[in-house]
């Protein structure tokens, strides 16, 4: 059990509390039980490490005020909005026999002894804390869950947790899951659509027969070319000379008429 020392404070004005913070103290209040509320202050450096622990708000502390010791339970911490330093703490007196509702942190042990985790499984934590109703004098520090022997697909439920005497979860209508050992996640590449596969097949090299046909040319075109060549080799029927090559016919000498006798 952690011990803290506190001093009483009489002046409660905002100026006095700011002065306390400036000198390294945190204003606080102690309430509960049959005694009246008591305003106190605690040295910041003595409480800083305890505040940063996971179970600060469920841990019973021994508070010493001017030589008198009391068992207390932290119930709330206020933080500065900018610096995030604690600026006020509420403590509640622990009264024997009184039941308190608290959130108790979950702690997992024996990770190396889990066959599921050894095979690449993942511990999927559903609840990092469980709300319990427990006697003020019997508050568990943690909820311990043993991972020994757990395999992939195992669900760790509240019914498997051994709780102290008279300690019960506030949820009683179902056996809720705290964690599971899940299979590892495998990321698969998306399959290509059929259209892309067909396009890829068209872009591949043609078959051997197709290559030969491409080299030899299209048979139909080849026949057309042959016909054109054959038509070019034929001579036209009768070599007719052009009209310009004809020789002019020789003119016959004009016949002389006999002169008429007078």
C-alpha positions as CSV (number, residue, x, y, z in Angstrom):
1,X,0.0,0.0,0.0
2,X,1.3,3.4,-1.0
3,X,1.7,6.1,1.6
4,X,1.0,9.8,1.1
5,X,1.5,12.8,3.4
6,X,-0.9,15.7,3.4
7,X,-1.4,18.9,5.3
8,X,-4.6,20.7,6.2
9,X,-5.5,23.9,4.5
10,X,-7.8,26.5,5.9
11,X,-7.7,29.2,3.3
12,X,-9.7,28.0,0.3
13,X,-9.7,31.1,-1.9
14,X,-8.6,30.8,-5.6
15,X,-5.6,33.0,-4.8
16,X,-4.4,30.6,-2.1
17,X,-4.9,27.5,-4.2
18,X,-3.0,29.0,-7.1
19,X,-0.2,29.9,-4.6
20,X,-0.1,26.3,-3.4
21,X,0.2,25.0,-7.0
22,X,3.0,27.5,-7.7
23,X,5.0,26.1,-4.7
24,X,4.7,22.5,-5.8
25,X,1.5,21.3,-4.0
26,X,-1.8,20.0,-5.2
27,X,-5.1,21.0,-3.5
28,X,-7.3,18.1,-2.5
29,X,-10.3,17.1,-0.5
30,X,-11.1,14.2,1.7
31,X,-14.7,13.1,2.2
32,X,-16.9,10.1,3.2
33,X,-17.6,8.2,6.4
34,X,-18.9,9.9,9.5
35,X,-16.2,12.6,9.6
36,X,-16.7,16.0,8.0
37,X,-15.0,16.9,4.7
38,X,-11.4,17.9,5.0
39,X,-9.5,20.2,2.6
40,X,-5.9,19.2,2.3
41,X,-2.9,19.7,0.1
42,X,-0.3,17.1,-1.1
43,X,3.2,17.6,-2.4
44,X,3.1,17.1,-6.2
45,X,6.4,15.1,-6.5
46,X,5.2,12.6,-3.9
47,X,2.0,11.7,-5.8
48,X,3.1,12.1,-9.4
49,X,4.2,8.5,-10.0
50,X,1.1,7.1,-8.3
51,X,-1.2,9.2,-10.4
52,X,0.5,7.9,-13.6
53,X,-0.2,4.3,-12.7
54,X,-2.9,2.4,-14.5
55,X,-5.0,1.7,-11.4
56,X,-4.7,4.9,-9.5
57,X,-8.4,5.4,-9.2
58,X,-8.9,1.9,-7.8
59,X,-6.0,1.7,-5.5
60,X,-6.4,2.0,-1.7
61,X,-3.8,4.4,-0.3
62,X,-2.8,5.3,3.3
63,X,-3.1,9.0,3.8
64,X,-1.3,10.6,6.7
65,X,-2.6,14.0,7.8
66,X,-0.6,15.6,10.7
67,X,0.3,12.2,12.2
68,X,-3.2,10.6,11.7
69,X,-3.4,7.8,9.1
70,X,-6.5,6.9,7.1
71,X,-7.2,4.5,4.3
72,X,-8.5,6.4,1.3
73,X,-9.4,5.8,-2.3
74,X,-8.8,8.3,-5.1
75,X,-12.0,9.0,-6.9
76,X,-11.2,11.9,-9.3
77,X,-8.3,13.9,-10.6
78,X,-8.6,17.2,-12.4
79,X,-5.9,18.2,-14.9
80,X,-4.8,21.6,-16.4
81,X,-6.2,22.0,-19.9
82,X,-2.8,23.1,-21.4
83,X,0.0,21.6,-19.2
84,X,-2.0,18.5,-18.3
85,X,-0.6,18.7,-14.8
86,X,-2.8,17.5,-11.9
87,X,-4.5,20.5,-10.2
88,X,-7.0,18.8,-7.8
89,X,-7.6,15.4,-6.3
90,X,-10.7,13.9,-4.6
91,X,-10.1,11.2,-1.9
92,X,-12.8,9.1,-0.3
93,X,-12.5,7.5,3.1
94,X,-12.6,3.7,3.0
95,X,-15.3,2.5,5.4
96,X,-15.2,-1.2,6.3
97,X,-18.3,-3.1,5.1
98,X,-19.3,-0.5,2.5
99,X,-19.5,-1.7,-1.1
100,X,-18.0,0.5,-3.8
101,X,-18.3,0.3,-7.6
102,X,-14.9,0.6,-9.3
103,X,-13.3,0.0,-12.7
104,X,-10.5,-2.4,-12.2
105,X,-7.8,-2.7,-14.9
106,X,-7.3,-6.1,-16.6
107,X,-3.8,-7.6,-16.6
108,X,-2.8,-10.5,-18.9
109,X,0.0,-12.9,-17.9
110,X,1.9,-15.8,-19.5
111,X,1.9,-14.6,-23.1
112,X,4.8,-17.0,-24.0
113,X,2.8,-20.0,-22.8
114,X,-0.1,-19.4,-25.3
115,X,0.1,-21.8,-28.3
116,X,-2.2,-19.5,-30.3
117,X,0.1,-16.5,-29.8
118,X,3.1,-18.6,-30.7
119,X,1.5,-19.5,-34.0
120,X,1.1,-15.9,-34.9
121,X,-2.3,-15.3,-33.3
122,X,-3.3,-11.8,-32.0
123,X,-4.6,-11.0,-28.5
124,X,-7.7,-8.9,-29.2
125,X,-8.6,-7.0,-26.0
126,X,-12.3,-6.2,-25.8
127,X,-12.2,-4.7,-22.3
128,X,-9.1,-3.1,-20.7
129,X,-11.0,-2.6,-17.4
130,X,-14.1,-4.2,-15.8
131,X,-16.5,-2.5,-13.5
132,X,-16.8,-4.4,-10.2
133,X,-18.8,-4.0,-7.0
134,X,-16.6,-4.9,-4.1
135,X,-16.2,-4.2,-0.3
136,X,-14.1,-1.2,0.5
137,X,-11.7,-3.4,2.4
138,X,-11.3,-6.0,-0.3
139,X,-10.6,-4.1,-3.6
140,X,-8.5,-6.1,-6.1
141,X,-5.6,-4.2,-7.6
142,X,-6.0,-6.0,-11.0
143,X,-8.1,-8.6,-12.8
144,X,-5.6,-11.3,-13.7
145,X,-6.2,-13.3,-16.9
146,X,-3.9,-16.2,-17.6
147,X,-3.1,-16.9,-21.2
148,X,-1.4,-20.2,-20.6
149,X,-2.8,-22.9,-22.9
150,X,-5.0,-20.5,-25.0
151,X,-5.2,-21.3,-28.7
152,X,-6.5,-19.4,-31.7
153,X,-10.3,-19.0,-31.4
154,X,-10.3,-18.9,-27.6
155,X,-12.6,-16.4,-25.9
156,X,-11.7,-15.3,-22.4
157,X,-14.9,-14.4,-20.5
158,X,-15.6,-13.0,-17.1
159,X,-16.8,-16.4,-15.9
160,X,-13.2,-17.7,-16.3
161,X,-11.8,-15.0,-14.0
162,X,-11.2,-15.8,-10.3
163,X,-12.4,-12.8,-8.3
164,X,-11.9,-12.1,-4.6
165,X,-14.7,-13.0,-2.1
166,X,-17.8,-10.8,-2.3
167,X,-16.5,-9.1,-5.5
168,X,-18.9,-9.3,-8.4
169,X,-19.1,-7.6,-11.8
170,X,-21.8,-5.0,-12.2
171,X,-23.0,-6.7,-15.5
172,X,-24.7,-9.9,-14.3
173,X,-27.1,-10.6,-17.2
174,X,-24.5,-12.2,-19.5
175,X,-21.1,-13.8,-19.5
176,X,-19.3,-11.0,-21.4
177,X,-16.0,-11.4,-23.3
178,X,-12.9,-9.6,-22.1
179,X,-10.5,-10.8,-24.8
180,X,-10.0,-13.3,-27.6
181,X,-7.1,-15.0,-29.3
182,X,-7.7,-14.2,-33.0
183,X,-6.1,-15.6,-36.1
184,X,-3.5,-13.5,-37.8
185,X,-4.8,-11.2,-40.5
186,X,-3.6,-12.0,-44.0
187,X,-3.9,-9.4,-46.7
188,X,-4.7,-10.9,-50.1
189,X,-4.0,-9.1,-53.4
190,X,-7.3,-8.4,-55.2
191,X,-8.0,-10.6,-58.1
192,X,-7.9,-9.1,-61.6
193,X,-11.2,-8.7,-63.4
194,X,-11.9,-11.1,-66.3
195,X,-11.7,-8.2,-68.8
196,X,-8.1,-7.4,-67.7
197,X,-7.1,-11.0,-67.9
198,X,-8.5,-11.2,-71.5
199,X,-6.6,-8.0,-72.5
200,X,-3.4,-9.4,-71.1
201,X,-3.9,-12.6,-73.2
202,X,-4.3,-10.5,-76.4
203,X,-1.1,-8.7,-75.7
204,X,0.9,-12.0,-75.6
205,X,3.1,-13.2,-78.5
206,X,1.1,-14.9,-81.3
207,X,1.3,-18.6,-81.9
208,X,3.8,-20.2,-84.3
209,X,1.2,-20.7,-87.0
210,X,0.1,-17.1,-86.7
211,X,3.7,-15.9,-87.2
212,X,4.1,-18.0,-90.4
213,X,0.9,-16.6,-91.8
214,X,1.9,-13.1,-91.0
215,X,5.2,-13.6,-92.9
216,X,3.6,-15.2,-95.9
217,X,0.9,-12.6,-96.1
218,X,-2.8,-12.9,-96.4
219,X,-3.6,-15.7,-99.0
220,X,-6.6,-13.7,-100.3
221,X,-4.5,-10.6,-100.9
222,X,-1.9,-12.8,-102.6
223,X,-4.5,-14.1,-105.1
224,X,-5.6,-10.6,-105.9
225,X,-2.0,-9.5,-106.6
226,X,-1.5,-12.6,-108.8
227,X,-4.6,-11.7,-110.9
228,X,-3.4,-8.1,-111.3
229,X,0.0,-9.3,-112.5
230,X,-1.6,-11.7,-115.0
231,X,-3.8,-9.0,-116.4
232,X,-0.8,-6.8,-116.9
233,X,1.1,-9.4,-118.9
234,X,-1.7,-9.9,-121.6
235,X,-1.2,-8.0,-124.9
236,X,-4.2,-6.2,-126.3
237,X,-5.8,-7.9,-129.3
238,X,-4.3,-6.6,-132.6
239,X,-1.5,-4.1,-132.4
240,X,-3.3,-1.2,-133.8
241,X,-1.1,1.7,-134.7
242,X,-2.2,5.1,-133.7
243,X,-3.8,7.3,-136.2
244,X,-0.9,9.6,-136.2
245,X,1.4,6.9,-137.6
246,X,-0.6,6.5,-140.9
247,X,1.4,7.6,-144.0
248,X,-0.4,10.0,-146.4
249,X,-1.5,8.4,-149.7
250,X,0.4,9.6,-152.8
251,X,-1.7,11.9,-155.0
252,X,-2.3,10.7,-158.6
253,X,-1.1,13.2,-161.3
254,X,-4.0,15.1,-162.8
255,X,-5.0,13.9,-166.2
256,X,-4.5,16.4,-168.9
257,X,-7.5,17.0,-171.1
258,X,-6.7,17.3,-175.0
259,X,-6.9,20.7,-176.3
260,X,-10.0,21.4,-178.3
261,X,-9.5,22.3,-182.0
262,X,-10.8,25.5,-183.1
